Amino acid sequence: MPKIDLRNLNRRHLLAGIGSLLATGLPAQAASLDATQCWRLWRARFLQPDGRVVDDLQSATSHSEGQGYGLLLAQAHGDERSFRSIESWTSHNLAIRRDTLMAWQWVPRRRDNIKDWHNATDGDLFRAWALLRAARDSGWGEYHDKAMAIARDISALCLAPDPRAPGELLLKPGAESRATPERVLFNPSYIMPRALRELGFAAGDERLIRAADHGETVLAELAREPVMPDWIDVTREGFAPPQEHELRSSYDALRVPLYLSWSGRGGNPAVRQVLDMLESAGTAGKLAVSVDAAGRVRDESDYAGYFALAALARCEALPEPTTRDSAQSYYPATLQLLAALAKREHRPC
């Protein structure tokens, strides 16, 4: 089947057309999509006209992470109109703190919409990086100062000394997240070395660059553990189960090989560790996307976004996206686009 032309379809017609293709029940004839078509399909499904990115499996809730991803994808695909709408909505609805960081969640149909004003550092990191790229690479220069302001607040508020080596800096999952000289909460999937380094260089902030360097070291150390955890506590004695979270390797940890590969660090042992987890599924045609602390499989999936992550970790060509992939929910659909962007931008394997 030839490629379908999504360029001249509006949102309603695009979704109706994809639905018709899926309703045929002929997955072998699913039409292939190029990068622009993938972006436009994602935009039609998950981006509201006002610039809000929605998570379809969480009652159309929006997160700072999703807004950051949306900004990055819009910039990478040269979609200035979408970029500006996403940043406008984000500025007016999530940037409610006294600093430049965002509240991490916006819930629809609530009177105040914000039930927790705390930030999630990965959302702020991706937003700042997207704004920097917009000014530096796309010529949308008015976003540079905002990117630098966010980078400075990440440096000032979201870094903490490693209890094992106080001269090294850990990226905290939030400005107010637990961090004492004895114990720091750490999320391995928040380490995006390329974003930290590019922001650090642009802002002249060595702390962000040091956090990227040490983050890669911590990920390599965690690769010696039974699983790459979603959350872990870093203590003076070493790694310990997190106090606020279950010890497991799941949907958070899946992003570790994505960010490392994107940063040209595909040789970090954490990439191989998460790939081994993905390939531990007991069902043909599926990947393990969640395991417990002992590595026992909890959830499996055949979504294309997760297969794209596995291919990126193996340093192989990514599976060709097709209309069949439109059945994916927000998270794997977003990972599929991010993996394609990482493949395009990262250093040769």
N, C-alpha and C positions, 0 to 999 in steps of 0.2 A: 504494500500500500504506500502511495507517495506521502510525503509530509503534508500535513494540513496547514493552512495559512491562518494563523491566529491574529495577524496584525490588524486586520480591518474589522474585527469583531468587538462589539462592546461587551461589558461585563455579563449582561443577561444572556446574550446570544452565545458568548463564549462558553459559559457553563452549560447551557442547553445543548450546544454542539458536542461538548465533551461527554455529557451524560448520554447522548444518543449513541456515541461511539462505544461507551462502556456497556450500554444496554444490549448491544448486539450479541454479547456472549462469545465473542471471537477474539480471545486474547492474543492468539497467534498473529492476528492482523492489526494489532494496535499500531497506530501511526507513530513514527519517531518524531522527536521534537528537537529543535536547536536551542541554543542558550537563551536567545531572546524570547522564544515561545515559552520556554520553561518559566522564565521570569514573569511574563505576562499572565500565565496561568496561575502562578503563585499569587501574584498581585490581585487577580480577580477573586481568588478564594479567600485570602487571608488579610487583605488590606482594605479597610473601610474608606469611603470617599473622603472622610475628614482626616485621614492619616493614622488611624488607630489600627495596629496589628492585632488580630484576634487569634486566640487559641481555641479551636473548635471543640476540643475534648475537655475543656475547662469552662464550659458555659460562656464562651466568647469573652473570657477574661483577657486582659492585656497585661504584659509584664515589661519591665525595663529591658530585659534581655531581648524580647521580641522586637521592641522599638529599635534597639541597637542593631539587631540583625537586619531589620527592614531598611534602615538607613544605609548599612554597608552594601546590601544587595542592590538597592536603588542606585547608589553611586557607581558600583561596579558595572551596572548595565546602562549607565548614562541616562538614567531616568530622572532628570532634574525636577520635574513636576512632582513626582511621587516623593522624592527626597525632601523637598520643601514642605510638603503636606505632613509627612511623618515627623519632621523636626518641629513644625509648628504645633501639632497636637501634643507632642512630647513636652515641649516647653510650657504649654498652657495647662497640662494636666498632671504630669509626673514631677516636674521641677518645682516642688512645693517646699523643699527644705531651705534652711538658711544658707547652706552651702550650695555648690553647683551640681551636687549629686541628685539622683532621682529616687522617689519612692518606688519600691520594687513591683507593686501590683496595683492595678486599677480594675475594680469589679463593676460590671454594668448593673443597672437597676438598683443600685444602692443610693441612698440620699446623698452621701458624701463621696461615694466611689472609692475613696482611699481608706482602707481599714488598717493599714500598717505603713507608717511613714519611713521606716528603715529602708536603706538602699541595699541593692545587690551589686557587688563590685563589677561583676562581669558585664552587666548591662551598661554601667557607666563607662567601662573600658571600651566596649564596642561602639558606643555612641561617640566617645571622644575620638576614637580611631577613624570612624566614618567621617566625622566633621573635618578632621585633619586631611584625610584623603580628598574630600570634596574641595578644600581650599588649595591643596598642593597639586593634585592630579587632574581635577576636573575644572579648575578655574573659577570655582564658586568661592571667591576669596573672603567673603564676609564671615565665614564660619571659623576662620583660623583662631581668632581670639577666644571664642567660646571653647574650642577644643583645648587650647592651652589652659584655660581656667579649670576645666574639668580634670585635666591631667595633673595640675598642681594640687587639686583637692584629693585625688586618688593618692598621690604621693604623701600628702600631709595627714590624711585621715584613715587610709586603708592599708597601711604597711605597719608591721610589728616585728620586733627582733625575734629571731628563732631562739627558743629557750636553750637549745643545744649549742648554739653558736651565736651569741648576742650581737656579734658584728655583722651577721647576715640578716637580710630582710625577707619576711614572708608576706605574701599578698593575703590580706584578710578578706573573708567573704562579704564583709560589710563594715562600715565605719564604726558601728557600735557593737560588732560581734565580739565574742569573748576572747580576750587576749591578756594574759598576765605573764610575768617573767617565768612562771612555771609551766604554763599550758596555753596553747593557742589553737583555736579551731581553724581548720584548713580544708579547702575544697580543691582537689587537684585539677578539676576541669575548669577552674577560673584562670589558670595559667595559660595566657596566650602570649608567648614570648615575642612574636613579631610586633604585635600591637604595643606591648609595653616598651619595647626598644624604640620603635619609631616615635612614639609619644615622648619618651625620655630624651631622645636626640633633639626633637623639635623644640621641646621646652627647656632644653639645657638642664635636665634633672637627672643626675646620676643615680638617684634612689630608685627610679623606675627601671633603669637598666640593670642595676644590681638585683632587683626583685625578679627580673626575667632570668638572669643567670642562675640565681639561687633556686628559683622555681624549677628550672630544668634539672638541677641537682637533686632536689627533693623528689621529683617524679622518678628519676633513675633509682633513688633509694627505695621508693615505694614499690618499684618493679620487683624487688626481692621479697615483698610480702605475698601472701597467698593470692590476693586479688588487689586490683587497683580500686581503692575505695571511692565512693561518692563523697564521703566526709571522713575526716580523721583528725585526731588531736595530736599535735606535736608537743611533746613534753621534754623536760630535761633528760629523762631516761630514754627517750626514743618515741616511737609511735604508739598510740593507745586508742582504744575504741572511743568514738566521739560521745560526749555526754548528752547531746541533744538529738542525736540521730542514730538510726540503725546502722550497724556496720555491714555494708554490702557493696557490690559493684553493679551499677545499674545505669540508668539513662543519663545521669550526669557524667559518669566516667567515660561513656562512649565518645565524648568530645576530646579526650586527651590525645589520641592519635591524630585527630583532625588538626588541632592547633599546633602540635609538634611538627607534623609533616608540612603544614602551611608555612612554618617558620624555618624550614630547611633542616629540621632536626629529626628526620625519619629514623636515624640510627639510635635514638634514645631507647633504652630497653623497655620503657613504658609503652611504646608503640607496639612492640611484639607481645607484651603481656596482655593488652586489651584485645589485640587481634586473636590471640589464643582463646580468650573468653568468647569472642564472637563466633569462633569456629568450633566451640564445644557443644553446639546444639545436637540433640539426638534425633532430630527430625530432618529428613532430606529436604533441601530447598529452603531451609530456614536458618537463621542465625540466633545465637543466644544473646539477648539484650539485657538480661538481668540474672545475676547469680548471687548466692548468699556468701557469707564470710568464708565458707569452706570451698567455694567454687561450684557448688551444686546449682544446676540451672533452675531458675524460677520462671522466666518468661522467654519465649521465642517469637520471632517475627520474620515475615517474608517481605517486609516493606523495602522498596528500592533504595530509600535513603540510607538504611543501615548497610545494604550491600555496597553502596557507593563508599561509605566509610571504610569497609573492609578492603575494597580494591585500592583505595588511597593508601591505607596502611601497608599493603603488599607492594606498593609502587607499581601497580598495574593500570591499564586503561580502565576508566570507569565504564560501567554498563551504560549503554545508550538509553537515555530517557525516552519514554513513550507515553502516549495518552493513558495507558493502563496505570501509570504512576499517580494519576490524579485522584485515585481512591485513598491515597495516604492522608493521614491527619497532619496537623500543622508541624509537629516536631520532626518526623522523618522527612517530610517534604522540604522543610527548611534545611535540614542537614544535607539533603541531596544537592541543593543549590550551593551551599557553602562548600561542600566537597568539590564540586565542579570548579568553583572559584579558586579554591586552594590548589587544585591540580593545575590550573592555568597560571597561577602566580608563584608557586613554590619552586625552589631550586631543583634541577634535575636529580633524580634518584642516583 
